[in-house]
């Protein structure tokens, strides 16, 4: 079975590890007050989110560069199945880029970035409620899409016997 290039495999799993880390950080900060005392948690969450965005963009360029070295497409059950698979994959990429951007805008709007530049933490800084709802909605949509993606791999294995994980894993032969 032909595998994805090592660079794509590494970027895939690194992105997943970072996403889980950022998600756990985000959930753990749910009851934190947005202030200078807690800002390191927000900073770590934001920086790792931006790293996910950067790695996703790099991955798209690497995937394009290696487009002739990719494994062949899977066998689709129907046109609807193909549409579902492609839509889920593309939405994951889009949300891995948009979600961190929305988070960055949230923090930027508070004026707290001046704190990173040596200025005071803005008095009474809070997140815009609409942006916060949007960010959380994107995160949970992305999480759902990742679950659908993983479930699809399991279902495909059960239906066809083909282990798609082998294509995206360095350790499985």
N, C-alpha and C positions, 0 to 999 in steps of 0.2 A: 504494500500500500504506500503510495506516494505521500510524503509529509509536506507540511508547509515549511518554508525556509526558517532556519533557526532564529533569525532576527524577529520574524513575525510571531513565532511561538513564544519567545521570551517577552516580547511586548504584550502579547495577549495575557499571559499569566501574571506579569508584573502589574498590568492594569487592573486585573481582578483583585489581586492582593491589596493594591492601593485603594480600590473602590470599597472593599470590605472595611479597611482601616478607616477611611474617611466617613463611611456610613456609621460605624461604631462611635467614632468621635462625635459626629453630629448628634446621634441619639443621646450620648452621654452629656452633651451640652444643653439639652433641651430645657433644663431647669436652671441653667447658669444665667446670672445677670450679665448683660453686655457692659463690661467696665474694664478698667485698666488691670485690675486684679486677675480677671479671667481671660484677658486678651490673648495670652499665649496659646490657650486652647483654640480660640477662634483663628489665630494666625496659623497654627499647625493644620487645622482643618482646611483653611483656605489655600495654603501653599501646596498641600498634597492634592487638593482638588485641581489646582492649576497645573500641577505636574501630570495628573491624569489627562487633562486637556492636551497638553503638549505631547505626551506620549501617543495619544490617539491620532493627532495630526501627523506625527512622525510615522506611525503605523500605516496610515493611509498612503503616505508617500512611498514607504518601503513596499507596501503591497502593490502599488502601481509599478514600481521599479521591477518587481519580481513577478509581474503578471503572467509571464510565460513559464514560470517555475512552480506555479500553484497546483495543488492536486486538482483532478478533474471535478466538475460539479457532481453532487450526489444525484442519485436517481430519484426524481420527484414522483409522487403518487398521482399528482394531477396538476393542472395549471393553478388551481387554488392553493395547493400545498407549496408550490414554487413561489407564488405571490406572498404567502404568509412568511416563509423562510426569509426571503429577500427583504420584506418590509421590517421584520423583527431585527435582522442584522443591520439594516441601514438606520433604523430608529435608534438602536444602541449607539452607533457611531455618532449620530447627531446629538443625542442627549449627553454623551460623554464630553462633548464640546460645549454645548449650550448651558448645561447645568452649572459648571464651574464659573462661566461668564456671568450668569445671573447672581451667583453667590458673591462674586467680586463686586458687582454693581451694588449689591446690598450693603456690603461693608464700606464701599466708597461713599455711598450716600450718607453714611453716618458721620463722615469726617474723621473717622478713627485712623485713617492711613497717615495723617499728620503725626500721630503718636509714634509710628514706626520711624519717622524722620526726626524724632527728638522733641516734637511739640507735646503739648499737654493732651491728655485724653479728653475728647469733647464732653462737656457737661451734659448729662441727660441724653446721651446718644442712644437711639433705638433704631431697630430695623423698620423699614417701610412694611406695613402689614401685607400689602398686595405682593410685594417682591418676596416676602418670606413665604407666603402661601404658594406662589409660583415656584420658588426654589424647592420647597418640600414636595410639591406635586410632581415636579420633574424627577426628583430623587426616587420617589415611590413608583413612578411610571418606569423609570430605568431599572429599578430593582425587579419589578414585575416582568419586564422584557428579558432580563437576565435569567430569571426563573423559567420563563417560557423557552428560552434558548436551550438551557440545560435539560429541561424536560423533553424538548424535541430531540435531543441527542439520545436520550434514554429510550424514547418511543421508537426512534429510527432503528436502534439496535434490536429492540424487541420485535419489530416488524420485518426487518431485513436480515438481521444477524450481523450486520456490518458495524464495527466499532469505530465511529467517527472520531472518538477521542484520540485514537492512535495518530490521526493526521495532525493533531495540535498538541502533541506531547513528546518531549524528548526522551522520556524514560520508558515509554511503552513501545514495544516492538511489534 
